[in-house]
Amino acid sequence: MQNHPQTTEPLVSVLMPTFNRPKYLSQALASALNQTYKNLQIIVVNDGGQDVTDIINASNDLRIIFLNRKQNYGKAFSLNQALAEAEGKYIAYLDDDDLYYPNHIELLVNALEKNPDCGAAYSDLYKTYCRILPDGTREILSKIVEVSRDFDRYFMLYYNHVLHVSLMHRKDLLEKTGPYNENLNILIDWDMTRKLVFFTDFYHIPDITGEFYSSIGQSDRISYQQRRDKKNYANNVLTIRTTRPPKPWPKIKDLAIIFISGLFDQQAAKTIGRIWRYTFHPYKIYLPITPEDIAKIRTDMPNLIFVPVAPSADTSHKIDAALMQADAEFVAIVPSDFPVKEMWLEDQLYALLDSSDQMHAIEFDSSTDQLLAAVFKKEHLYYARKNFNHLPFRQSLSAAGIRIQKLLPEQIPFKFDALLEEATTEYKNGNWPLAAEIYQHIADNYKNQLWMKSLAADALFRAGRYEKASQLCRRVNQSRPTVDTLLLEAKLKKKQKDFLTAVELLENAQAILEGKNLVWT
Amino acid sequence: MDITQSKKEKTEESKTTQHYEILKELGDCFTALGNYDSAQSCFEKAAPLAPDEAAPYIGLGVIATQKAQLEDAEIAFKVAARLDNKSSKAYAGLAMVAQQKNDYKHAFDMYLKSLELDPDNLTALLGLFQTSCQMGSFEKVIYYLEVYLDMHPADTHVMFTLAALYMKDNRPEKSKQLLVNILSLDADHKDAANLLEEVERSIVQKSQKQ
């Protein structure tokens, strides 16, 4: 029986909620217990599912803490319950049907210990497609690395690119983020990773250190079923996007949206609703309106701050009143009929955030002479209004030396994603040489090298450029062989009539697919 | 920027799996290396993993043909053609079986069908050439060789074959043109040089007769 070993290595708490999957739990648990890194505390929480006591006892390992709850309260509750027991410096996660490879914990601990500026680290995982056989066992069909993205803080606010099973973070960060949100029934992992980006950088290790499973045809994952309910999905996304962990936020600049309307009418309500729906950067909306209008408004929208102003207040006065209350580094001025859509604000905001230009603001396309709609650094706007409030709004900015500009093409953020989309479209249209060129350009200029080089090699193969594809594929496989890239290199060797090497590569791919690299199978 | 669930779900719907792909590719490579037992085992495992795919049956047909098990080969190629009636390889396989059974007419028709589906199928093209020789009829094979050369204008092997056929078909001027082209691409092509000499003699003789 194994206990906590005597060591100076930091303790890692592995959180394992389980619900009605005893068939796979023992393998998942074995993968945690058989780590090369031994100083572990494995907290298994039965979330009111089938009894798994026999499986826990059969493991015969004192590093396991078993919380055997009879009631089903959901995954977020289970994780919070496990966190209450966690004593580790670091927290790791493992679902009851997933797997760690033996070096998973060791790699992540080393990364965090060597990079103290990063409070979180993550690796890559295979998404393992399988067919469930009548006896419940899984027939493995494909193992694909679907997500291998270098850390991108702003992208994380929009979409989760860190798989929870691949994540390890410092436990003390939870004092800042708060616990898991038990009101969510899906995407609870994204809610946590999103909150973590307010406080820390993430370190990406592009090694494959585990697997998560997806059965073909029908997914047994609860989250998959709930994602199919679009309304439920949208509600969860909105809740996550409007969550603001307690300040201070060392890694995220806050945004105040000052919403200017004459009367608070239907159009204004509609625009605010669209802001709620489409904005993913953290924000609060400041609404300078009359007390009479405030009294009429019934809304459950979060982060909406009413700023009472006199009925006679003009636009400049409304902005000044809101500005006095705004607790944010950046300010967006938005009129009530503003056309809000996807990325309506983040393009301008992130361009400004990345800018080294001291005194400028970025104007929205739909800005008018009557009302300037733009994003500002709050200190600049505050300076202009404090010193030149006798002037109309636009003139006060000029007087303060604030240069207003439209967004320039080279300032548009998320270039990686735009190029990736462009390359993917070319690939789908059969324009493989161009797709390969774009993938290679991304690899050379926008990080995510292994991922992009793999895509470039595949596009070159389809374009019939076997020699170049072969060279690129070899380099990728020397760094990180995957089933896909080994298969591709084998096809290239076959084209070049090197059948012996092709067989060797295919047998390597087959070994990975069959899990022959896993010590406990 | 649009990364959505639906994009990922598409992967699940992908027609074949890596398990299938690996076995099929291994089957092809073992066949090329002459290791027919291993190849057969791979194709037999691959077939049920992608029941709609013709490729494993084509692989099994090729192995059976190599082992001279013509009945097994014919069954395998027929299954392949039923699964994918646009498979040029399946019809080329059926043609090869017919050719080995000395049923040249059927072989000729199957090679033609194979070439209609893929004019680029070199096995079918050469098979058509062989059966044409066996049947003594060159009209269709000349047409398909011309089509092939439109797509592969520098394939000197096929150019040479066509030049020889033009000669047999009593069209020495066309043959000469092709042979000159071959020699401009490959000055050391001795067969082309020799045939060119013969063709030029034939042209001279022809003009003297006239």
Interface residues (C-beta under 8 A of the other chain):
Chain A: K127 Y129 I140 L141 S142 K143 I144 E146 Y158 Y159 S214 I216 G217 R227 E342 M343 F414 D417 A418 E421 V483 D484 L487 A490 K491 K494 K497 F499 L500 A502 V503 L506 E507 A509 Q510 L513
Chain B: M1 D2 I3 Q5 K8 T11 E12 S14 T17 Q18 H19 Y20 E21 I22 E25 L26 D28 C29 F30 A32 L33 L49
